[in-house]
Amino acid sequence: MKVVISDPKAGKSFQAEIPADKAGSVVGMKIGDSLDGGVIGAAGYKLQITGGSDKDGIPMRPDVSGGRRTYVILASGPGIRATEKGERRRKSVRGNVVTAETAQLNTKVTEAGEKKLEELFPTKPKEEKKT
């Protein structure tokens, strides 16, 4: 499971991977719950779950209970981009509980640890494509 860690103070985000043997500790948590950073290798950090998406790219919504995938009528928020004022659409979304089908988990830092996130998760330089 991939984890995107957003640092509001620095204005940057970092990517990490939860090992398969530790992924079970995250399953069952809800959007808004706190997560220990030691699970992903960021000891001392406290992370808050803000959302995510499943293996098919279906986003999680905090107002849909459970971990199921369902169709709901949406006007705004995760899972829809309204193009007209007052527009509502029926879209497929995932509930607010992390399941085994969750592929990406979005988090934000609530308590920082001793080391900086730049040191723990170094960014890889982008490779230029040759045409």
Secondary structure, 3 states (H helix, E strand, C coil): CEEEEEECCCCEEEEEECCCCCHHHCCCCECCCEEEHHHCCCCCCEEEEEEEEECCCCEECCCCCCCCEEEEEECCCCCCCCCCCCCCEEEEEECCECCCCEEEEEEEEEECCCCCHHHHCCCCCCCCCCC
